[in-house]
């Protein structure tokens, strides 16, 4: 019995040795891509003199044109996951 | 119990020893960052590769930045199982890596477009695959394609519920794009989920100001100004609200706080300069206009107007100083 458990654990150990799978591959890619991306700086209030390279917001759409959902309130409780963050560049 | 353990053992064993020996070797080489060796090992028996072998091969090519080869191998995997979202996702990421690391503008653009297409296909195959949303969102934000980003975020929130990082971004985009009602709702929900993220308060006060709800905006600005003393954005945002409602004293205080947090904040110096100028302290304002100019502000036109205003008022001397700054700040 103990031998069976030992061999089973050994086999599991060898399997866990796997170094690359789909999830790991996606993660590696994400890390590479994150380093290479430069997102625009956060801005608001149609800054008097926006940072160069930041899009002008003078072409803002009028209120009421949005048809997008503001997402279902029923999902309020599912809130944030462990990787959700409430900190940011402007904190 | 014994039978169950034996069964589990057999399953594990079968799985653990299912890959050919040369693939195990390649995997070890990959784990030891010997990517060329892994490619050589796998190439010798390329016709016998399992799915895992192809994956190691593609990942090895990725590590040495041979994205064309990575795409070729992923293409083989995909052709064997065309409905599998995993290959579409990896193909999308490979196109994106190729785009980001290319120096040729056309390649950059074309590969990014292919990446977007692949990520969209990934989501069609598996609408519950969150990394594809994140990857697409990152592209749209970088390209400043706000409409696409908002649509994607709404769909992601519908699929997964209101995750903090998505709500925060949607609050910002809706507020800045002028979707005032939805922005107010989204920002309030974002604040509920991420009460420590200052940006949401700034965008909420902005959307309230845009809806002419000055009293409410002022309350939010005061609250966020007090709650986030070390956030340049929150202090600057509060300053903006008070500048817009012409409470220059309060605006000067908040812009001053923002400068205290970050003395290199161009927008805070501009805000401080505006508030000081409008409150009658034009001489002090000039120093902040100058600092903003040093930090990259190009507001020559505005400074010429200020110079003219001062000359009309009879302050020729200060007006000339403003005109002189306007000449250099272009």
Interface residues (C-beta under 8 A of the other chain):
Chain A: X1 X4 X5 X7 X8 X11 X12 X14 X15 X17 X18 X19 X20 X21 X22 X25 X26 X28 X29 X30 X32 X33 X36 X37 X38 X39 X40 X42 X43 X44 X45 X47 X48 X49 X51 X52 X55 X57 X60 X61 X62 X63 X64 X65 X66 X68 X69 X70 X71 X72 X75 X76 X77 X78 X79 X80 X81 X84 X85 X86 X87 X88 X90 X91
Chain B: X2 X5 X6 X8 X9 X12 X13 X15 X16 X17 X27 X28 X30 X31 X52 X55 X56 X58 X59 X62 X86 X89 X90 X93 X94 X96 X97 X100 X101 X131 X134 X135 X138 X141 X142 X144 X150 X151 X154 X157 X158 X160 X161 X162 X163 X164 X165 X168 X172 X174 X175 X176 X177 X178 X179 X180 X181 X182 X185 X186 X189 X193 X194 X195 X196 X197 X198 X199 X202 X203 X206 X209 X210 X211 X228 X230 X231 X232 X233 X234 X237 X240 X244 X266 X267 X270 X271 X274 X292 X296 X297 X298 X299 X302
